[in-house]
Amino acid sequence: MTTKAKTKKKDDTVVKLRIRVRAYENKILDASVKQIMDTANRHDATINGPIPMPTEIKKYTVNRSPFIYKNTREQFEIRTHKRLIDILNPSPKTIEALTNLSLPSGVDIDVKML
């Protein structure tokens, strides 16, 4: 019985292609995520997502004047928007289509096989 259970687990393994997409502008990010999802749908892949991740905010405080008005400060922030897409059991054609995909500049992609 234990050998059957072991063989069942080998057959049930799901290969995931996890894609993390980041950008400073959310409109460009959403457009590139839609392009990735359309490409995966054309090759009949099962998709989970896009899952919006928390926006990472980096704040920088700078003195306006170095001498007289030292207490006046300016604040700047950089917002990094993130999305997560999981593609279950991708075929080789799906992976090839995703690698040949040209996305706009300013979009950072991280792909992992799980």
VENZI-V303649 format. One record per backbone hydrogen bond with DSSP energy under -0.5 kcal/mol. NH is the residue of the N-H (numbers start at 1). CO is the residue of the C=O. Records with the same first field share a line. If there is no record, write none. Layout:
NH: CO  CO
//
This chain:
5: 1
6: 2
7: 3
8: 4
9: 5
10: 6
11: 7
12: 8
13: 10
15: 13
16: 14
17: 87
18: 16  112
19: 17  85
20: 18  110
21: 19  83
22: 108
23: 81
24: 106
29: 25
30: 26
31: 27
32: 28
33: 29
34: 30
35: 31
36: 32
37: 33
38: 34
39: 35
40: 36
41: 37
42: 38
43: 39
44: 41
45: 40
46: 88
47: 45
48: 86
49: 47
50: 84
51: 84
52: 50
53: 82
56: 80
57: 55
58: 56  78
59: 57
60: 76
62: 74
64: 72
65: 69  72
70: 68
72: 69
73: 71
74: 62
76: 60
78: 58
80: 56  78
81: 23  79
82: 53
83: 21
84: 51
85: 19
86: 48
87: 17
88: 46  86
89: 15
95: 91
96: 92
97: 93
98: 94
99: 95
100: 96
101: 98
103: 101
107: 104
108: 22  106
110: 20
112: 18
114: 16  112
//
